[in-house]
Amino acid sequence: MQAVEQVTGVTIDHVVETDFEGLAALADAVGGVTVTNPQASIADGELPMPAGTLDLQGPTALAFVRDHSVTDDVRNERQRAVLRAVLAKLPPALANPIALARLAAGFTPHIGTDDGLLPGGPDVIARVLAGRDHLVAIEAPLLPRAHPWDRAQVDPARMAQLANAMRTGQLGSYRPDHP
């Protein structure tokens, strides 16, 4: 929270974090996700992940996002694709009592929160429900890399644009211009 606040100048009220197993539990809780795989691979040395459209459930979603047979860039894109697919399906799942119960049972053991939220409690679900229209996932604006193995570096000019959009509540207009 402090790092994001320091870079953007925006106060972060609350944080909910999860691990990879939590992401898999979320994929299961929303009934699976459909993603586009940019590069074929064999996850964990045995699970084929063909290029193109994939329908993933929890364990396969987890293998897909953790596959070390692809580059970091491909793996990061896969992680964003699964997260985007889960977030797209989350509001309908939260409106369905059965899906909500499945979500709470499967996901809450894998989350951590700041001191203002109770991990795994109804407070987290209530806040997600109340703020679901404000749930945004934006990757940091990075400078182009000369080589895939180069360390990622933040683009200061584009980070200033993102910080301004966050401070002024203009993320909706920021996102289409900054994929």
C-alpha positions as CSV (number, residue, x, y, z in Angstrom):
1,M,0.0,0.0,0.0
2,Q,2.8,2.4,0.9
3,A,4.6,1.8,-2.4
4,V,1.5,2.5,-4.5
5,E,0.6,5.6,-2.4
6,Q,4.2,6.9,-2.6
7,V,4.4,6.5,-6.4
8,T,0.9,7.7,-7.2
9,G,0.1,10.1,-4.4
10,V,-3.3,8.3,-4.0
11,T,-4.4,7.0,-0.6
12,I,-5.2,3.3,-0.7
13,D,-8.1,2.5,1.7
14,H,-7.9,-1.3,1.7
15,V,-6.1,-4.2,0.2
16,V,-7.1,-7.8,-0.4
17,E,-4.3,-10.1,-1.6
18,T,-4.4,-13.7,-2.7
19,D,-1.9,-16.4,-3.7
20,F,-2.0,-18.6,-6.8
21,E,-4.2,-21.2,-5.1
22,G,-6.7,-18.3,-4.4
23,L,-6.7,-17.5,-8.1
24,A,-7.5,-21.1,-8.9
25,A,-10.2,-21.1,-6.2
26,L,-11.7,-18.0,-7.8
27,A,-11.7,-19.6,-11.2
28,D,-13.6,-22.6,-9.8
29,A,-16.0,-20.4,-7.9
30,V,-17.1,-18.5,-11.0
31,G,-17.6,-21.8,-12.9
32,G,-14.3,-21.7,-14.8
33,V,-12.8,-19.1,-17.2
34,T,-12.2,-18.8,-20.9
35,V,-8.9,-17.3,-22.0
36,T,-6.8,-16.9,-25.1
37,N,-3.4,-18.6,-24.8
38,P,-0.7,-16.6,-26.8
39,Q,1.8,-19.5,-26.9
40,A,1.4,-23.2,-26.8
41,S,3.3,-25.1,-24.1
42,I,3.4,-28.1,-21.9
43,A,2.7,-27.0,-18.3
44,D,4.4,-28.9,-15.5
45,G,6.0,-31.0,-18.3
46,E,2.8,-33.0,-18.8
47,L,-0.3,-30.7,-19.3
48,P,-0.7,-29.5,-22.9
49,M,-1.7,-25.8,-23.2
50,P,-2.4,-25.3,-26.9
51,A,-2.3,-21.8,-28.4
52,G,-5.8,-20.3,-28.8
53,T,-9.0,-20.4,-26.7
54,L,-8.8,-22.4,-23.5
55,D,-11.5,-23.2,-21.0
56,L,-9.9,-23.6,-17.6
57,Q,-11.0,-24.8,-14.2
58,G,-9.1,-24.2,-10.9
59,P,-6.2,-26.7,-11.2
60,T,-5.7,-26.1,-15.0
61,A,-5.9,-22.4,-14.5
62,L,-3.2,-22.7,-11.8
63,A,-1.0,-24.7,-14.1
64,F,-1.6,-22.2,-16.9
65,V,-0.5,-19.2,-14.8
66,R,2.5,-20.9,-13.2
67,D,3.9,-22.6,-16.3
68,H,7.6,-22.1,-16.3
69,S,8.2,-23.5,-19.8
70,V,7.3,-20.0,-21.2
71,T,8.9,-16.6,-20.8
72,D,8.1,-14.3,-17.9
73,D,6.3,-12.0,-20.3
74,V,4.0,-14.9,-21.6
75,R,3.4,-16.1,-18.0
76,N,2.5,-12.5,-16.9
77,E,0.1,-12.2,-19.8
78,R,-1.5,-15.5,-18.9
79,Q,-1.9,-14.4,-15.3
80,R,-3.5,-11.1,-16.4
81,A,-5.8,-13.0,-18.8
82,V,-7.1,-15.4,-16.0
83,L,-7.5,-12.4,-13.6
84,R,-9.5,-10.5,-16.3
85,A,-11.6,-13.5,-17.0
86,V,-12.4,-14.0,-13.3
87,L,-13.2,-10.4,-12.7
88,A,-15.5,-10.4,-15.7
89,K,-17.5,-13.3,-14.2
90,L,-17.3,-12.1,-10.6
91,P,-20.3,-9.7,-10.4
92,P,-22.8,-12.4,-11.6
93,A,-21.3,-14.9,-9.2
94,L,-21.6,-12.5,-6.3
95,A,-25.3,-12.1,-7.1
96,N,-25.9,-15.8,-7.0
97,P,-26.2,-17.2,-3.4
98,I,-24.9,-20.6,-4.3
99,A,-21.9,-19.2,-6.2
100,L,-21.3,-16.7,-3.4
101,A,-21.2,-19.5,-0.8
102,R,-18.8,-21.5,-3.1
103,L,-16.7,-18.3,-3.5
104,A,-16.5,-17.7,0.3
105,A,-15.7,-21.3,1.1
106,G,-13.0,-21.8,-1.6
107,F,-11.4,-18.4,-1.8
108,T,-11.3,-16.9,1.7
109,P,-8.7,-19.3,3.1
110,H,-6.3,-17.9,0.4
111,I,-6.7,-14.2,1.1
112,G,-5.0,-11.7,3.3
113,T,-6.3,-8.2,4.1
114,D,-5.1,-5.0,5.7
115,D,-6.1,-4.3,9.3
116,G,-9.3,-2.5,8.2
117,L,-10.9,-5.7,6.8
118,L,-11.5,-9.1,8.5
119,P,-9.9,-11.8,6.4
120,G,-12.5,-14.3,5.2
121,G,-15.3,-12.5,6.9
122,P,-18.5,-11.1,5.6
123,D,-16.9,-7.6,5.7
124,V,-14.7,-8.5,2.7
125,I,-17.6,-9.9,0.7
126,A,-19.8,-6.9,1.6
127,R,-17.1,-4.4,0.5
128,V,-16.5,-6.3,-2.7
129,L,-20.2,-6.2,-3.4
130,A,-20.5,-2.5,-2.5
131,G,-17.5,-1.5,-4.6
132,R,-17.5,-4.0,-7.5
133,D,-18.0,-1.2,-10.1
134,H,-14.7,0.3,-8.8
135,L,-12.6,-2.8,-8.9
136,V,-9.9,-2.1,-11.4
137,A,-6.8,-4.1,-12.5
138,I,-4.2,-2.0,-14.3
139,E,-0.7,-3.1,-14.9
140,A,2.1,-0.7,-14.3
141,P,3.3,1.3,-17.3
142,L,6.6,-0.2,-18.2
143,L,9.4,0.8,-20.5
144,P,10.0,-1.5,-23.4
145,R,12.7,-4.2,-22.8
146,A,15.6,-4.8,-25.2
147,H,15.6,-8.5,-24.2
148,P,12.8,-10.6,-22.5
149,W,15.1,-11.4,-19.6
150,D,15.8,-7.7,-18.8
151,R,14.4,-6.4,-15.6
152,A,11.1,-4.5,-16.0
153,Q,11.3,-0.7,-15.3
154,V,8.5,1.7,-14.8
155,D,8.0,4.4,-17.5
156,P,8.1,7.6,-15.4
157,A,6.0,9.7,-17.8
158,R,3.2,7.1,-18.2
159,M,3.3,6.4,-14.4
160,A,2.6,10.1,-13.9
161,Q,-0.4,9.9,-16.2
162,L,-1.7,6.8,-14.3
163,A,-1.1,8.5,-11.0
164,N,-3.0,11.6,-12.2
165,A,-5.9,9.4,-13.5
166,M,-6.1,7.7,-10.1
167,R,-6.0,11.0,-8.1
168,T,-8.6,12.6,-10.3
169,G,-10.9,9.6,-10.5
170,Q,-10.4,9.3,-14.3
171,L,-9.3,5.7,-14.6
172,G,-12.2,5.1,-17.1
173,S,-10.7,7.5,-19.6
174,Y,-7.1,6.3,-18.8
175,R,-7.7,2.6,-19.5
176,P,-8.8,2.8,-23.2
177,D,-5.8,5.0,-24.1
178,H,-3.3,2.8,-22.2
179,P,-3.8,-1.0,-22.9
